[in-house]
Amino acid sequence: VEYLQSVGIMHEDIKADNIIVNESYGLRLIDFGLAQRTDQGEIAPGETPIGAQTQWSPEKATCNGYDHRSDMWAAVCTFVHSVAGCPPWVRRFEGIKALMYIIGTKSPPLEDIPDGLPSEVVDLITQAWRVEVKDRPHPREVMQHKAFNLLRERHITDPIFTAHFTETPESIFSSEISGEISTEISTEISREIS
């Protein structure tokens, strides 16, 4: 998210379905079909939100205009999905047609954080899910959160955990996924956001 912001791109559809794991267990964000250039830094108020509703930030759900911090909110929703087994809101509001209203009025979905997570991880989630956009941390601050240090401190050596901490955002975004697929995806991303 930090790298995309630095190059003026909002992904708009960060969710579990749009993340793959490569051969060295690094995470890769894919499907830039809804991505938008944000040379002005934000999507204007009144614009119809796009992407998966369960990942929308409150400001996106209420059409109040939003910026890269909405992608950060979606990334945290994706993380919660990965540890809880389903996206935020879904268990409590299954099949609801007015999820947009629920997100706009009942955020953040703290009830969807599973029990038993380390306190540092819960703190990271609650920090990144601040309803007031101005109070929400920048992606760089999120990556420097003590929850990420927890992995290093516990000397987790499994490649699926350590791969994320050895690459820069630029190398993650541009590194090979797998031969022809990597070239195909890079070409598609360039075409989609141009």
Backbone bond lengths (Angstrom), bond angles and torsions (degrees), N, CA, C in turn:
res aa  C-N    CA-C-N  psi(-1)  N-CA   C-N-CA  omega(-1)  CA-C   N-CA-C  phi
1 V - - - 1.457 - - 1.528 109.64 -
2 E 1.321 115.99 -40.86 1.472 119.36 178.84 1.526 111.08 -61.27
3 Y 1.322 116.55 -44.98 1.453 119.64 -179.82 1.524 111.14 -64.34
4 L 1.313 117.21 -45.02 1.464 120.22 179.76 1.525 110.49 -59.73
5 Q 1.321 116.51 -41.35 1.455 119.71 177.67 1.529 110.45 -61.30
6 S 1.333 116.75 -41.38 1.468 120.19 -177.17 1.526 112.65 -64.90
7 V 1.337 117.08 -23.98 1.465 120.26 178.25 1.531 111.93 -105.05
8 G 1.352 116.47 11.87 1.461 121.00 174.12 1.513 115.21 73.44
9 I 1.335 117.10 36.17 1.458 120.67 -179.60 1.524 110.06 -124.33
10 M 1.320 116.03 134.20 1.463 121.39 169.71 1.520 106.56 -108.35
11 H 1.326 116.93 128.25 1.463 121.52 -178.03 1.523 110.61 -69.37
12 E 1.332 117.71 -44.09 1.469 125.72 176.72 1.524 115.46 75.24
13 D 1.339 118.81 -6.37 1.463 119.47 -178.19 1.533 111.41 -147.94
14 I 1.334 116.12 45.72 1.461 120.05 177.41 1.516 107.78 -73.41
15 K 1.319 114.94 120.46 1.464 122.33 178.85 1.523 107.90 -160.98
16 A 1.329 116.74 167.79 1.464 120.77 -176.68 1.527 112.17 -56.60
17 D 1.312 118.10 -37.70 1.470 121.31 -179.37 1.523 112.82 -63.79
18 N 1.320 117.21 -18.80 1.458 121.31 -176.96 1.528 113.00 -106.73
19 I 1.317 116.02 23.32 1.459 121.08 175.91 1.524 107.84 -126.78
20 I 1.324 114.91 130.46 1.457 119.61 176.65 1.527 108.57 -120.00
21 V 1.325 115.19 162.28 1.456 121.95 176.99 1.524 106.75 -112.69
22 N 1.339 116.75 126.52 1.470 118.95 -179.21 1.527 111.03 -85.67
23 E 1.346 115.76 -176.35 1.453 121.28 -175.56 1.523 113.06 -59.56
24 S 1.325 117.79 -30.45 1.470 120.84 -179.60 1.524 111.26 -98.39
25 Y 1.320 116.27 20.57 1.468 123.92 175.76 1.527 114.59 67.73
26 G 1.303 117.16 19.36 1.460 120.26 174.56 1.513 110.05 -83.36
27 L 1.309 116.58 143.98 1.467 121.01 178.18 1.517 109.86 -84.12
28 R 1.325 116.05 141.05 1.464 121.75 178.60 1.518 108.88 -132.21
29 L 1.314 115.32 132.03 1.452 122.35 176.27 1.521 107.67 -86.50
30 I 1.330 116.98 129.51 1.467 121.25 -177.98 1.531 109.83 -125.82
31 D 1.302 116.78 -176.77 1.462 126.30 177.29 1.522 111.87 58.45
32 F 1.301 114.60 80.36 1.458 121.33 179.51 1.532 111.47 -95.74
33 G 1.339 116.09 23.75 1.463 121.23 -177.80 1.518 114.36 -62.26
34 L 1.326 118.18 -27.76 1.467 121.48 178.71 1.522 112.50 -102.75
35 A 1.326 117.05 -1.22 1.466 121.42 -176.78 1.526 110.85 -59.14
36 Q 1.325 114.47 147.77 1.461 120.34 179.35 1.515 109.79 -133.14
37 R 1.322 114.87 143.67 1.466 119.42 170.70 1.525 106.76 -74.98
38 T 1.301 115.29 137.84 1.465 119.49 -179.37 1.518 109.31 -125.46
39 D 1.310 115.45 63.40 1.458 120.01 -179.68 1.526 111.04 -59.37
40 Q 1.327 116.47 -30.26 1.464 120.52 177.98 1.526 111.45 -83.61
41 G 1.337 116.66 -9.55 1.456 120.32 177.17 1.513 115.23 94.69
42 E 1.341 117.39 -14.87 1.467 117.64 -179.36 1.518 111.33 -153.86
43 I 1.331 113.85 164.33 1.455 121.80 172.73 1.528 105.54 -92.30
44 A 1.308 116.90 130.90 1.464 121.76 -172.91 1.532 112.70 -65.77
45 P 1.332 116.44 149.26 1.472 119.93 174.18 1.528 110.10 -56.52
46 G 1.336 115.61 144.98 1.451 121.49 178.14 1.514 114.15 92.61
47 E 1.341 117.39 -14.58 1.462 120.42 177.69 1.522 109.82 -68.94
48 T 1.321 116.78 140.29 1.461 121.02 178.12 1.519 109.07 -69.87
49 P 1.346 117.66 126.10 1.461 120.12 -179.50 1.526 111.31 -66.60
50 I 1.326 115.24 150.20 1.465 121.29 177.46 1.526 108.63 -127.39
51 G 1.324 116.07 165.52 1.458 120.97 -179.68 1.523 110.70 98.66
52 A 1.321 115.63 -178.85 1.461 121.67 -178.17 1.526 110.92 -71.93
53 Q 1.331 116.92 122.32 1.468 121.47 -176.75 1.516 113.37 -55.55
54 T 1.318 118.08 -37.83 1.463 120.08 -177.18 1.519 112.32 -63.33
55 Q 1.316 117.39 -14.40 1.462 122.12 -178.84 1.532 112.30 -102.39
56 W 1.319 117.77 -2.59 1.461 120.41 -175.43 1.518 111.91 -69.01
57 S 1.312 115.06 141.32 1.462 121.80 171.55 1.532 107.65 -78.60
58 P 1.338 117.75 162.69 1.472 119.42 179.31 1.530 113.03 -58.13
59 E 1.331 117.11 -41.15 1.467 119.32 -178.32 1.522 111.38 -68.15
60 K 1.317 117.66 -31.34 1.467 121.07 176.71 1.527 109.57 -71.34
61 A 1.338 116.59 -43.52 1.467 121.07 -178.33 1.526 112.27 -64.40
62 T 1.315 116.81 -30.67 1.469 120.39 -178.72 1.525 112.93 -95.71
63 C 1.330 116.72 6.40 1.475 122.66 177.93 1.532 112.21 57.20
64 N 1.330 116.36 36.76 1.469 121.10 -179.74 1.518 113.20 -92.90
65 G 1.317 116.87 12.35 1.454 120.49 -174.95 1.524 108.56 85.53
66 Y 1.318 116.62 146.88 1.458 119.83 -177.53 1.518 109.64 -156.33
67 D 1.343 114.80 165.65 1.460 120.28 -179.28 1.522 109.85 -136.09
68 H 1.333 116.76 -160.35 1.462 122.00 -176.23 1.528 113.30 -57.02
69 R 1.327 117.52 -22.49 1.460 119.71 179.46 1.526 111.36 -67.95
70 S 1.314 117.25 -20.39 1.463 120.69 173.66 1.532 110.11 -69.83
71 D 1.330 117.88 -36.95 1.461 121.01 174.03 1.532 110.34 -65.70
72 M 1.324 116.81 -36.12 1.465 120.16 178.07 1.527 109.79 -64.96
73 W 1.339 116.65 -42.85 1.470 121.44 175.99 1.534 109.53 -56.53
74 A 1.337 116.20 -45.72 1.463 120.84 -179.51 1.522 111.47 -63.41
75 A 1.338 117.39 -37.24 1.467 120.66 177.91 1.533 110.47 -62.98
76 V 1.325 116.76 -39.51 1.466 119.99 178.60 1.530 110.03 -70.20
77 C 1.321 117.45 -37.46 1.476 120.22 174.03 1.525 110.09 -58.93
78 T 1.325 116.49 -39.83 1.456 121.24 179.16 1.523 110.90 -65.82
79 F 1.322 116.27 -39.80 1.466 119.54 176.84 1.531 110.44 -63.10
80 V 1.336 116.85 -45.91 1.465 120.27 178.67 1.525 110.06 -60.76
81 H 1.317 116.96 -40.71 1.467 121.14 175.81 1.538 109.82 -56.43
82 S 1.325 116.61 -43.31 1.470 120.03 -176.57 1.528 112.43 -67.58
83 V 1.324 118.34 -30.79 1.471 119.56 -179.96 1.526 112.90 -94.84
84 A 1.336 117.37 -19.42 1.469 120.98 -178.35 1.534 112.55 -99.13
85 G 1.320 116.80 -21.44 1.458 120.05 -179.94 1.513 114.86 95.03
86 C 1.318 117.74 -7.10 1.466 121.25 174.56 1.517 108.55 -157.53
87 P 1.336 117.51 159.95 1.456 120.38 -178.46 1.535 111.64 -64.60
88 P 1.328 116.30 156.92 1.461 119.24 174.59 1.526 110.50 -55.44
89 W 1.304 115.98 152.33 1.463 125.98 176.38 1.532 113.91 80.64
90 V 1.320 119.01 -31.37 1.462 122.61 -168.04 1.531 113.12 -61.56
91 R 1.323 118.00 -45.78 1.470 119.53 -178.62 1.524 111.94 -65.44
92 R 1.310 116.41 -38.92 1.465 120.06 -176.38 1.523 113.24 -83.83
93 F 1.320 117.27 -25.05 1.462 120.40 -176.62 1.525 110.78 -130.39
94 E 1.315 116.64 47.59 1.461 122.45 -176.99 1.529 111.18 -58.99
95 G 1.329 115.54 129.19 1.456 121.87 175.12 1.521 115.38 72.13
96 I 1.319 117.71 6.57 1.468 119.20 -177.78 1.528 110.12 -70.91
97 K 1.310 115.64 136.90 1.467 121.16 -179.04 1.530 111.78 -84.87
98 A 1.330 116.45 -21.26 1.466 120.82 -175.28 1.527 111.84 -103.37
99 L 1.329 117.17 38.26 1.461 120.31 -178.74 1.529 111.25 -58.65
100 M 1.318 116.36 -33.24 1.460 121.25 177.98 1.532 110.07 -56.15
101 Y 1.329 116.67 -43.79 1.468 121.65 178.97 1.524 110.65 -67.09
102 I 1.329 117.48 -43.83 1.462 122.11 -179.51 1.526 109.75 -59.43
103 I 1.325 117.50 -47.39 1.470 121.70 -179.38 1.524 110.18 -62.43
104 G 1.318 116.64 -41.84 1.463 120.52 -178.62 1.518 113.88 -68.40
105 T 1.332 117.71 -24.21 1.472 119.86 -175.22 1.528 114.47 -113.91
106 K 1.313 118.79 -18.72 1.467 120.97 -174.24 1.530 113.58 -120.56
107 S 1.310 118.01 15.27 1.469 120.93 178.80 1.518 110.12 -76.09
108 P 1.329 116.96 154.37 1.456 128.50 -2.01 1.524 111.53 -83.83
109 P 1.330 116.83 159.95 1.467 120.77 -177.62 1.536 112.76 -83.69
110 L 1.315 116.32 56.79 1.465 120.90 -175.78 1.528 112.76 -60.23
111 E 1.328 117.26 -25.93 1.469 120.93 178.59 1.528 111.96 -63.96
112 D 1.323 116.96 -17.79 1.456 121.16 -177.68 1.526 113.17 -89.71
113 I 1.329 117.59 -2.76 1.464 120.80 175.62 1.529 107.23 -75.87
114 P 1.322 118.01 121.07 1.470 119.47 -177.45 1.531 112.60 -66.07
115 D 1.311 115.64 148.02 1.460 121.34 174.57 1.524 109.15 -66.64
116 G 1.310 115.34 153.63 1.458 120.41 173.44 1.517 115.41 91.71
117 L 1.329 118.32 -2.59 1.458 119.55 176.68 1.524 109.16 -74.25
118 P 1.330 118.39 147.83 1.464 119.51 175.51 1.523 110.80 -56.95
119 S 1.316 116.53 146.29 1.472 120.75 -177.29 1.525 111.83 -57.91
120 E 1.339 117.79 -32.45 1.463 120.94 178.74 1.525 111.26 -64.06
121 V 1.317 116.51 -37.93 1.468 121.05 179.96 1.530 110.08 -70.61
122 V 1.328 116.84 -42.15 1.468 120.54 176.96 1.523 109.60 -61.47
123 D 1.332 117.31 -40.82 1.468 120.96 178.05 1.526 111.14 -61.91
124 L 1.327 117.49 -42.57 1.462 121.21 177.65 1.526 110.39 -58.75
125 I 1.318 116.63 -47.32 1.470 120.83 -178.92 1.526 110.14 -61.85
126 T 1.324 118.00 -47.74 1.470 120.30 -177.40 1.528 111.55 -66.83
127 Q 1.329 117.44 -33.75 1.472 120.12 176.31 1.532 110.51 -64.60
128 A 1.334 115.71 -45.80 1.468 120.41 -176.37 1.528 112.31 -75.12
129 W 1.327 116.92 -18.79 1.462 120.87 178.39 1.524 112.65 -99.39
130 R 1.296 117.60 30.47 1.471 119.55 174.95 1.521 108.65 -68.96
131 V 1.307 115.35 132.39 1.461 120.21 -176.45 1.530 111.33 -68.26
132 E 1.323 116.79 -41.81 1.470 120.05 178.52 1.522 108.78 -72.14
133 V 1.310 116.39 117.44 1.462 121.44 -176.17 1.526 110.85 -56.98
134 K 1.308 117.48 -41.59 1.470 120.86 -177.59 1.523 112.19 -63.46
135 D 1.319 117.15 -22.17 1.464 121.41 180.00 1.527 113.12 -92.47
136 R 1.317 116.63 -9.55 1.465 121.32 -177.51 1.529 109.62 -76.28
137 P 1.329 117.84 135.73 1.470 119.67 -178.00 1.525 112.82 -69.38
138 H 1.308 114.35 152.36 1.457 123.64 173.96 1.536 107.70 -68.81
139 P 1.331 118.53 149.73 1.470 120.21 179.14 1.539 113.54 -51.42
140 R 1.321 117.54 -36.87 1.469 120.79 179.13 1.528 110.40 -62.99
141 E 1.329 116.18 -40.10 1.468 120.34 178.27 1.526 110.96 -66.07
142 V 1.317 116.12 -38.12 1.459 119.95 178.38 1.525 109.89 -61.56
143 M 1.332 117.35 -44.78 1.463 120.89 -179.20 1.523 112.50 -67.09
144 Q 1.326 118.20 -20.25 1.463 121.55 178.29 1.526 111.93 -94.22
145 H 1.305 116.58 3.63 1.466 121.17 -178.23 1.526 110.96 -63.19
146 K 1.310 116.08 149.61 1.471 122.11 -178.28 1.532 113.12 -60.26
147 A 1.326 118.68 -20.17 1.468 120.76 177.47 1.527 110.74 -62.35
148 F 1.323 118.22 -36.00 1.459 120.82 178.23 1.524 110.67 -72.49
149 N 1.325 116.28 -33.03 1.465 119.42 175.37 1.523 111.07 -65.41
150 L 1.323 116.57 -30.03 1.457 121.20 178.92 1.528 110.47 -55.78
151 L 1.317 116.77 -42.01 1.469 120.25 178.38 1.526 110.88 -63.32
152 R 1.330 116.15 -43.64 1.464 119.47 -179.79 1.527 111.10 -66.82
153 E 1.333 116.12 -43.71 1.466 120.87 -178.20 1.518 112.32 -62.22
154 R 1.299 116.81 -34.76 1.466 120.52 -178.97 1.524 111.73 -83.46
155 H 1.341 114.88 3.42 1.464 121.25 176.75 1.523 112.11 54.68
156 I 1.323 114.63 43.18 1.464 118.23 176.79 1.518 107.45 -70.59
157 T 1.306 116.62 121.81 1.462 120.68 -176.09 1.513 112.94 -109.76
158 D 1.314 117.81 -2.09 1.461 120.29 178.56 1.526 108.14 -60.29
159 P 1.334 118.00 128.64 1.471 120.63 -177.52 1.523 113.89 -55.74
160 I 1.309 118.28 -29.22 1.466 119.07 -178.25 1.530 111.10 -64.99
161 F 1.330 118.03 -25.64 1.464 121.27 177.60 1.523 111.88 -93.10
162 T 1.316 117.51 -41.76 1.453 119.89 -173.24 1.518 113.69 -76.61
163 A 1.325 118.93 -23.29 1.466 121.36 -177.83 1.522 111.76 -59.00
164 H 1.311 117.55 -33.08 1.465 120.96 -176.45 1.518 112.48 -70.30
165 F 1.323 117.64 -21.66 1.456 120.41 -172.22 1.515 113.26 -102.28
166 T 1.311 118.18 0.17 1.451 120.89 -177.71 1.520 112.29 -107.90
167 E 1.318 117.27 -3.43 1.452 120.31 -177.46 1.516 110.33 -116.28
168 T 1.322 115.69 147.20 1.457 120.38 175.42 1.523 108.23 -84.04
169 P 1.346 117.24 159.02 1.471 118.20 177.69 1.526 112.57 -55.17
170 E 1.336 117.14 -37.09 1.457 119.90 -179.08 1.524 110.89 -64.92
171 S 1.343 117.38 -41.95 1.459 118.62 -178.84 1.520 111.22 -72.00
172 I 1.316 117.73 -32.54 1.460 120.50 177.23 1.518 109.71 -64.75
173 F 1.335 115.99 -43.89 1.456 120.22 -176.35 1.523 111.64 -68.69
174 S 1.331 117.00 -35.08 1.460 118.95 -172.61 1.516 113.85 -108.17
175 S 1.330 118.58 -3.52 1.460 119.64 -175.78 1.521 111.58 -70.85
176 E 1.316 115.26 162.73 1.455 121.01 -179.18 1.515 110.94 -67.72
177 I 1.303 115.92 136.93 1.454 120.60 173.22 1.516 107.09 -95.80
178 S 1.295 117.32 -50.05 1.462 121.60 170.36 1.516 108.67 -178.37
179 G 1.299 116.30 102.10 1.450 123.90 174.50 1.505 116.12 42.97
180 E 1.338 116.29 -116.67 1.453 122.31 -176.13 1.523 111.92 -62.84
181 I 1.322 116.88 -35.04 1.464 119.66 -178.90 1.515 110.06 -61.96
182 S 1.346 117.32 -41.53 1.451 121.45 179.69 1.526 110.98 -59.89
183 T 1.320 116.86 -47.27 1.460 121.77 179.54 1.524 110.14 -62.99
184 E 1.317 116.02 -43.02 1.461 121.34 179.93 1.531 110.78 -61.91
185 I 1.318 117.10 -45.03 1.467 120.76 -179.78 1.513 110.69 -67.02
186 S 1.340 117.91 -43.88 1.465 120.82 178.73 1.517 110.80 -58.86
187 T 1.335 116.69 -42.70 1.459 121.38 179.19 1.531 109.99 -64.68
188 E 1.334 115.89 -43.37 1.472 120.26 -179.79 1.528 111.06 -62.88
189 I 1.327 117.17 -43.92 1.470 120.75 179.97 1.517 109.56 -61.01
190 S 1.320 116.54 -48.02 1.461 120.45 179.98 1.516 111.43 -58.83
191 R 1.330 116.53 -43.62 1.466 121.34 179.98 1.527 111.51 -65.57
192 E 1.333 115.88 -43.75 1.468 120.45 -175.85 1.523 113.49 -66.19
193 I 1.324 117.15 -36.77 1.465 118.30 -174.45 1.518 113.13 -97.27
194 S 1.312 117.20 -0.43 1.469 120.14 178.37 1.506 111.23 -81.06
